[in-house]
């Protein structure tokens, strides 16, 4: 195999890893779940589970990547003991990457279309959930438009990856993430100036035990646990790949904390945009944690943008922000897919990119067709797009995370001592304490199994 590429800077590593974790779901879903489940008290519980669940699981995945200097294609092969079968994880991991992109690229295409709609002003004449719902329905029902927008996302993102790790993936993602942060801060400042911003902030940030009790205390705790787990994209090697591209100057616990902090910051800032706007132009929040999704993003929020002064500009900037959030994840996962191929074949990066453009387009067809010509096709009561999402979120991510944790902490895998040494290699950043071993070895796997069971039922 050719000499492995490296990232050019720590900032590139942080922004790439955070970009992979920062996705569409936690940008618009997190604020609504927070509002539905008690506001600030949900946020506190959520952050608690990020520390208990997200930090150790992400640290384990990063450690495997950095120690092996490989993607999920061969990382377990490099670290496992003779005769062990941990390398079978490569099949689950790469399946998760492809399955995620089979529907995520299509949804990313929606963001591009709506950005164009607001930039051109063509959507500004539509008002009300019914009219805007029809606009969205007509869009996803147009097979040609869906094929074109999905193809555009796939081609652009693989083109970025084909330029190389530093010249393409790192350089472009750094600019996108910086732009994303500036956009979100600008939108927050604007939203806080709206007439009923105070009411929106009260709903979002002041704990409501009444709302928590209405939803059920256990439901709130379970939702916070699930959101903390799934927001970070841990378990399919999409975080480990960037661990494999960094040196050993810094301890991994601090790097994990920085990535998760950035991901959480974006999620929290999204609420500061959405709730003041909802309370100013929508008489509050008309969606809850059980119904939030495309209908909220493309009808409720679009209705708000169309009603506010300067809504065309605000809508354009919001969907540009969503494009950056979506593309940062797509590029990160595509880089993992490319690295997988590079380690198992002798092909060049550009050849692998070209092959995967065609393969990804083919694999995305079931999702695209499920929105129109196959809209009547269901499996276990779900459309094909929902099924793909369900398998990734509810099965592959928790199973993969469990595998990483067990591999790092038990004598049947890489083992605690080697994992502990790798995590604490470096002279900067906090060290993982030894007393954390019982928690990671015995308690954390049980939590992940619980999350897996709850997500399935």
Secondary structure, 3 states (H helix, E strand, C coil): CCCCCCCCCHHHHHHHHHHHHCCHHHHHHHHHHHHHCCCHHHHHHHHHHHHHHHHHHHHHHHHHHHHHCCCCCCHHHHHCCCCCCHHHHHHHHHHHHHHHHHHHHHHHHHHHHHHHHHHHCCCCCCCCHHHHHHHHHHHHHCHHHHHHHHHHHHHHHHHHHHCCHHHHHHHHHHHHHHHHHHHHHHHHHHHHCCCCHHHHHHHHHCCCHHHHHHHCHHHHHHHHHHHHHHCCCCCCCCCHHHHCCCCCCECHHHHHHHHHHHHHHHHHHHHHHHHHHHHHHCCCCCCCCCCCCHHHHHHHHHHHHHHCCCHHHHHHHHHHHHHHHHHHHHHHHHHHHHHHHHHHCCCCHHHHHHHHHHHHHHHHHHHHHHCCCCCCCCECCECHHHHHHHHHHHHHHHHHHHHHHHHHHCCCCCCHHHHHHHHCCCCECCCCCHHHHHHHHHHHHHHHHHHHHHHHC
